[in-house]
Amino acid sequence: MHPITLIEIMIASIFILLLLMVSVILRKKWRKNGLILTSVLLVITFAFFFIRPYWIDYQIKERIVVLDEYLKERYPGESWEISSIDHTTYRQYNPYHLHVTFSKELEIQYSYHVNWKGDIKQVSVYTPDNIRLSVLNYLEIEENQ
């Protein structure tokens, strides 16, 4: 589990514990409502931390399909491999930046961002030091700016 996730869980736990303590010291009528509210927030928090990684995985798969269709239309007859980062390990990076390696340029990795609307933009290129950007076959960054 990533440290950011642990911090989020600790903050949510502290908030729920404070709410529980306040609920316990309230009068009987308000105590019941406070305990119900605390229970609901606890269930929502557990659901959020449980469902979030699966939701991000689902969105990444959907965006890979959109990017693959875009690449098929833009570069017919070419082949490529699409990958993404492990969003549970590398929380500081955007999981919706998809990395593409074309079969004709195996040492070069192009990074595309696909947003929730399906808009696609090439955001970066990772190259070895001895390769100039002017010789890249699939560079689109100038077109998008």
Backbone bond lengths (Angstrom), bond angles and torsions (degrees), N, CA, C in turn:
res aa  C-N    CA-C-N  psi(-1)  N-CA   C-N-CA  omega(-1)  CA-C   N-CA-C  phi
1 M - - - 1.444 - - 1.531 108.48 -
2 H 1.300 115.74 137.51 1.456 121.61 -177.65 1.532 110.93 -73.43
3 P 1.335 118.37 146.12 1.467 120.53 -179.85 1.537 114.04 -57.96
4 I 1.317 117.41 -33.85 1.466 119.79 178.01 1.529 110.11 -62.73
5 T 1.320 116.48 -41.38 1.463 120.74 178.57 1.527 110.68 -63.92
6 L 1.330 116.23 -41.49 1.470 119.32 177.69 1.526 111.11 -61.78
7 I 1.310 117.31 -41.31 1.466 120.60 178.81 1.527 109.97 -64.39
8 E 1.318 117.37 -42.31 1.468 120.37 177.81 1.526 111.17 -61.12
9 I 1.317 116.79 -43.27 1.465 120.62 179.59 1.521 110.91 -65.40
10 M 1.344 117.23 -40.00 1.462 119.89 179.20 1.533 111.11 -65.44
11 I 1.318 117.57 -42.11 1.470 120.37 179.07 1.528 110.33 -63.88
12 A 1.331 116.89 -44.38 1.468 119.96 178.06 1.526 110.61 -62.95
13 S 1.326 117.39 -39.82 1.470 120.89 179.71 1.523 111.50 -65.03
14 I 1.322 116.51 -42.17 1.468 120.01 178.89 1.520 110.08 -62.76
15 F 1.324 117.22 -43.70 1.454 120.93 178.98 1.530 110.82 -61.18
16 I 1.318 117.40 -44.70 1.469 121.01 -179.03 1.533 110.42 -67.34
17 L 1.331 118.00 -39.13 1.466 120.44 177.46 1.527 111.65 -65.09
18 L 1.327 117.27 -40.17 1.465 119.89 176.53 1.523 110.90 -62.88
19 L 1.323 115.54 -43.07 1.465 119.87 177.93 1.528 110.76 -63.17
20 L 1.331 116.79 -39.06 1.466 120.80 177.41 1.526 110.98 -63.80
21 M 1.326 117.06 -43.83 1.471 120.07 179.77 1.530 111.27 -64.08
22 V 1.324 116.84 -40.90 1.466 120.03 177.83 1.525 109.82 -65.36
23 S 1.326 116.53 -39.65 1.470 120.26 -179.76 1.527 111.45 -63.46
24 V 1.314 117.28 -37.63 1.464 121.28 -177.22 1.526 111.05 -68.33
25 I 1.321 118.51 -33.83 1.469 119.53 -176.63 1.531 112.99 -87.93
26 L 1.321 117.70 -2.65 1.461 120.64 178.13 1.529 110.93 -76.31
27 R 1.324 115.94 166.23 1.465 120.45 175.38 1.515 109.84 -65.71
28 K 1.318 114.41 164.45 1.474 121.15 -172.47 1.525 112.89 -54.21
29 K 1.332 117.89 -45.34 1.467 121.12 -178.10 1.531 110.78 -63.35
30 W 1.315 115.50 -45.51 1.468 119.98 -177.84 1.529 111.57 -78.27
31 R 1.333 116.39 -26.90 1.460 120.39 -179.94 1.526 110.60 -60.97
32 K 1.326 115.81 -43.87 1.468 120.21 -179.74 1.533 110.18 -60.86
33 N 1.334 117.22 -46.72 1.466 120.55 179.15 1.533 111.49 -63.79
34 G 1.336 115.86 -39.70 1.465 120.05 178.37 1.516 112.29 -64.37
35 L 1.344 116.63 -41.81 1.462 120.31 178.50 1.532 111.56 -67.43
36 I 1.328 116.49 -36.26 1.473 119.76 176.48 1.527 109.93 -64.85
37 L 1.337 116.16 -44.76 1.467 120.35 178.66 1.524 110.92 -61.85
38 T 1.309 117.00 -43.83 1.469 121.37 178.59 1.529 110.67 -61.65
39 S 1.319 116.61 -43.43 1.469 120.45 179.38 1.527 111.31 -63.34
40 V 1.314 116.60 -43.15 1.465 120.58 179.44 1.528 109.95 -62.90
41 L 1.337 117.60 -45.30 1.460 120.48 178.51 1.527 112.01 -63.59
42 L 1.322 116.66 -35.98 1.464 120.28 177.70 1.529 110.97 -64.27
43 V 1.317 116.59 -44.55 1.472 120.90 178.66 1.531 110.68 -64.43
44 I 1.331 116.90 -42.89 1.469 120.49 179.11 1.528 110.61 -63.27
45 T 1.325 116.92 -41.40 1.468 120.90 179.52 1.521 111.07 -64.38
46 F 1.329 117.50 -46.47 1.461 120.40 177.28 1.528 110.74 -59.86
47 A 1.317 116.64 -44.39 1.466 120.51 179.79 1.522 110.82 -61.82
48 F 1.336 116.58 -43.13 1.462 120.27 -179.76 1.519 111.50 -59.58
49 F 1.331 117.57 -50.50 1.463 120.31 -177.07 1.527 112.35 -71.54
50 F 1.315 117.68 -24.29 1.457 120.74 177.46 1.532 111.60 -80.86
51 I 1.322 116.14 -42.28 1.471 120.83 -174.02 1.520 112.85 -81.63
52 R 1.337 119.13 -31.96 1.465 122.08 -173.33 1.534 114.59 -51.52
53 P 1.339 121.18 -48.41 1.471 118.99 -179.63 1.531 113.09 -62.83
54 Y 1.314 116.72 -37.26 1.469 119.88 178.56 1.528 111.40 -69.36
55 W 1.326 116.11 -36.20 1.462 120.47 178.13 1.536 110.58 -65.83
56 I 1.322 116.70 -43.12 1.465 120.08 178.42 1.525 109.99 -64.81
57 D 1.339 117.97 -41.72 1.470 120.72 176.75 1.525 111.04 -59.04
58 Y 1.316 116.97 -43.42 1.461 121.23 178.85 1.525 110.80 -61.68
59 Q 1.337 116.89 -45.26 1.455 120.26 -180.00 1.526 111.48 -64.37
60 I 1.319 117.59 -38.93 1.458 120.73 178.57 1.528 110.23 -62.95
61 K 1.330 117.67 -43.33 1.468 120.41 178.46 1.520 111.12 -61.64
62 E 1.319 117.05 -42.20 1.468 120.38 178.27 1.528 110.87 -63.40
63 R 1.312 117.13 -40.84 1.459 120.77 -178.88 1.517 111.90 -71.94
64 I 1.326 117.75 -29.88 1.465 120.46 174.67 1.524 109.75 -64.37
65 V 1.321 117.42 -40.41 1.474 121.08 177.85 1.524 110.02 -62.21
66 V 1.338 117.07 -43.93 1.466 121.11 179.69 1.528 110.14 -63.48
67 L 1.326 117.38 -44.63 1.463 120.93 179.70 1.522 111.21 -65.22
68 D 1.321 117.26 -39.71 1.467 120.48 178.79 1.528 110.70 -61.83
69 E 1.317 117.65 -43.18 1.470 120.88 177.13 1.533 111.00 -62.48
70 Y 1.318 116.40 -41.44 1.467 121.21 177.98 1.532 110.72 -60.83
71 L 1.333 116.12 -45.43 1.460 119.86 -178.84 1.527 111.41 -68.27
72 K 1.334 117.69 -36.05 1.471 120.48 177.16 1.524 110.57 -62.96
73 E 1.328 116.06 -38.32 1.463 120.41 179.86 1.530 110.97 -73.09
74 R 1.319 116.81 -39.72 1.465 121.19 -175.42 1.525 112.56 -80.34
75 Y 1.316 117.82 -36.41 1.468 122.19 -177.42 1.531 110.12 -127.39
76 P 1.324 117.84 71.49 1.467 119.46 179.96 1.528 110.80 -65.25
77 G 1.302 115.87 141.71 1.454 121.38 178.48 1.517 114.28 83.33
78 E 1.302 117.65 -4.53 1.465 121.72 178.48 1.531 109.03 -92.90
79 S 1.328 115.65 163.99 1.460 119.71 174.40 1.527 108.73 -129.51
80 W 1.324 116.04 151.72 1.449 122.20 -175.37 1.504 109.95 -155.74
81 E 1.309 114.25 168.84 1.459 121.38 175.59 1.527 107.76 -127.06
82 I 1.315 116.94 131.30 1.466 122.35 -179.46 1.521 108.52 -108.56
83 S 1.328 115.83 133.18 1.462 120.53 177.55 1.529 109.15 -138.92
84 S 1.313 115.10 166.06 1.466 120.85 175.69 1.518 108.35 -137.76
85 I 1.318 115.32 168.07 1.461 118.88 178.85 1.527 109.75 -78.78
86 D 1.308 115.64 163.13 1.461 120.79 173.58 1.527 107.43 -81.85
87 H 1.324 116.42 101.04 1.462 120.75 -173.43 1.517 113.77 -68.06
88 T 1.325 118.26 -16.52 1.460 119.14 177.82 1.524 111.46 -81.58
89 T 1.329 116.68 -24.38 1.461 121.01 179.63 1.520 112.00 -94.19
90 Y 1.326 116.06 -38.84 1.466 121.39 -176.23 1.523 109.88 -113.34
91 R 1.322 116.47 73.13 1.464 121.12 -177.17 1.518 112.86 -68.43
92 Q 1.337 117.93 -21.16 1.453 120.09 -176.26 1.530 111.96 -77.19
93 Y 1.323 118.41 -10.19 1.456 121.89 179.63 1.528 110.37 -104.84
94 N 1.317 115.38 153.31 1.462 121.32 -179.06 1.529 109.27 -74.72
95 P 1.335 118.71 119.53 1.464 119.88 -179.26 1.525 113.18 -72.00
96 Y 1.338 116.94 -11.85 1.460 120.56 -178.17 1.524 112.49 -94.25
97 H 1.326 117.47 7.16 1.455 121.22 169.15 1.527 106.26 -89.29
98 L 1.309 115.42 112.98 1.459 121.02 -176.98 1.524 108.99 -100.57
99 H 1.318 115.78 137.11 1.457 121.48 -176.90 1.523 109.58 -100.54
100 V 1.333 115.02 131.51 1.461 121.57 -178.01 1.519 108.75 -120.17
101 T 1.327 115.48 130.24 1.456 121.67 173.76 1.523 107.08 -119.37
102 F 1.333 116.15 117.83 1.456 121.67 -179.85 1.521 109.20 -83.89
103 S 1.335 116.49 149.30 1.463 120.66 -176.18 1.531 112.43 -67.10
104 K 1.331 118.20 -24.08 1.468 120.68 179.45 1.523 112.17 -85.58
105 E 1.319 117.75 -13.42 1.460 122.30 179.59 1.531 108.92 -135.45
106 L 1.320 116.21 71.17 1.464 120.68 -173.53 1.521 113.68 -67.51
107 E 1.319 118.55 -26.19 1.457 120.97 -177.60 1.533 112.89 -86.25
108 I 1.326 116.93 -3.42 1.462 121.49 -176.87 1.526 109.39 -113.04
109 Q 1.321 115.16 135.55 1.469 119.99 -179.81 1.533 108.89 -120.33
110 Y 1.320 115.52 122.78 1.465 122.27 178.01 1.520 108.35 -97.82
111 S 1.308 115.99 139.38 1.460 120.58 -179.79 1.526 109.03 -113.17
112 Y 1.328 115.56 126.61 1.465 122.38 179.86 1.522 108.70 -116.57
113 H 1.334 115.35 143.79 1.456 120.13 173.03 1.524 107.58 -109.20
114 V 1.324 115.83 128.80 1.461 121.92 176.96 1.524 106.34 -117.76
115 N 1.337 116.59 117.59 1.462 118.35 -178.86 1.524 110.73 -88.50
116 W 1.323 116.88 179.94 1.470 121.52 -174.69 1.515 112.81 -68.04
117 K 1.341 117.61 -17.95 1.461 120.83 177.14 1.525 112.00 -85.29
118 G 1.314 117.07 -12.51 1.453 121.15 -177.52 1.521 113.45 96.60
119 D 1.348 117.33 6.86 1.462 120.38 176.39 1.523 108.80 -73.35
120 I 1.332 116.04 136.63 1.455 121.72 -175.37 1.515 109.17 -119.33
121 K 1.326 115.35 135.47 1.455 120.96 178.96 1.518 108.92 -143.77
122 Q 1.320 115.92 131.67 1.455 119.74 174.10 1.519 107.52 -77.66
123 V 1.322 117.18 122.57 1.458 120.14 -172.77 1.523 114.02 -106.96
124 S 1.324 118.03 -23.22 1.463 118.67 179.67 1.522 110.41 -163.34
125 V 1.331 112.91 166.67 1.459 121.32 177.46 1.520 107.36 -136.57
126 Y 1.327 116.86 131.92 1.458 122.58 176.23 1.522 107.79 -106.64
127 T 1.331 115.98 117.87 1.458 120.80 -177.39 1.522 109.70 -128.61
128 P 1.346 116.60 156.69 1.463 118.59 169.17 1.535 109.34 -65.67
129 D 1.304 117.36 161.00 1.466 121.74 -174.77 1.523 113.91 -63.20
130 N 1.317 118.07 -27.45 1.463 119.97 -173.58 1.535 113.71 -89.70
131 I 1.307 119.18 7.75 1.472 121.99 -178.64 1.527 109.19 -108.92
132 R 1.327 115.55 130.07 1.462 120.97 177.95 1.527 109.55 -88.19
133 L 1.320 116.13 146.34 1.463 120.77 -178.77 1.524 111.91 -64.64
134 S 1.300 118.17 -26.33 1.469 120.95 -177.28 1.528 113.25 -67.70
135 V 1.328 118.13 -17.32 1.465 120.35 -178.44 1.535 112.55 -98.68
136 L 1.313 117.92 2.36 1.465 120.55 -178.60 1.522 110.40 -76.76
137 N 1.323 116.31 136.04 1.467 121.85 -177.03 1.525 113.69 -81.11
138 Y 1.314 118.40 -26.06 1.460 120.91 -170.30 1.529 112.91 -116.83
139 L 1.314 117.61 18.94 1.453 121.62 -178.29 1.527 110.09 -72.90
140 E 1.335 116.89 124.44 1.458 122.52 -178.31 1.518 112.96 -121.01
141 I 1.294 118.26 -0.86 1.465 121.19 -170.46 1.526 111.35 -60.04
142 E 1.333 119.05 -40.99 1.460 120.40 -179.67 1.535 111.72 -63.66
143 E 1.311 117.42 -33.67 1.460 121.80 -178.16 1.525 112.31 -67.92
144 N 1.339 117.18 -33.04 1.474 121.63 -174.67 1.514 113.56 -84.81
145 Q 1.313 118.89 -12.99 1.467 120.12 -175.83 1.485 112.93 -92.03
